[in-house]
Amino acid sequence: MKVARIHDRSGLTAIRIEEIEDLEPGFGEVRIKVAAAGVNNSDLQTTYGTYRGVGYQGLPHILGQEAAGTVDAVGAGVKEFIPGMRVVGHVKGAFAQQAIASATELLPLPNTVSFEVAASLPIAYMTAAMALIHKAKIQQREWVLVHPGSGGVGTAAVQLANLLGGRVIATGGNKAKVKRSLELGAAYGIDYSSQDVVTQVLKITDNLGVQIALD
């Protein structure tokens, strides 16, 4: 199968498209045929050796941590997934034709959700959901500052907070990023390259401040 992997930590130029043997799922693991994979800042950091988080395999390393596709094979002990099922979740080496995932890190994917949309959810949107729902316990009409509102987690947080009834203030490093946050559902935008964030937040909220700040 084809994979995108690195053998050193010299940056994006280290990425090579290579052929390797098919992967075999171990106990409690699922092999999926990748239909779409998400791209995150951690993938970029990995090429420079500045990321050692979940999914890092040492060198050589197949990039990518989130994917959607169909189950291709299952390891011993896996009963909730069978070949042919549509799934999405955290995986090892998403930038490949096949990827391995723990069965506990996968969810069945309904036919109404495309592989492309699903592949963007496990990392950025899950991070935003954990922060806003499980940690901050967001409530209707609360002021929510997303700083910045650009990037993967930022754009996910803007959309999710708006969907949950929050009043979103999003920051951005330039006018284009602020405009995009407004398009995604932010009620207000602050260009921190030319505006003082604290001053603007107090002005927008009538000196009340925000109930939730996601940095």
Order of alpha helices (4+ residues) and beta strands (2+ residues): beta-beta-beta-alpha-beta-beta-beta-beta-beta-alpha-alpha-beta-alpha-beta-alpha-beta-alpha-beta
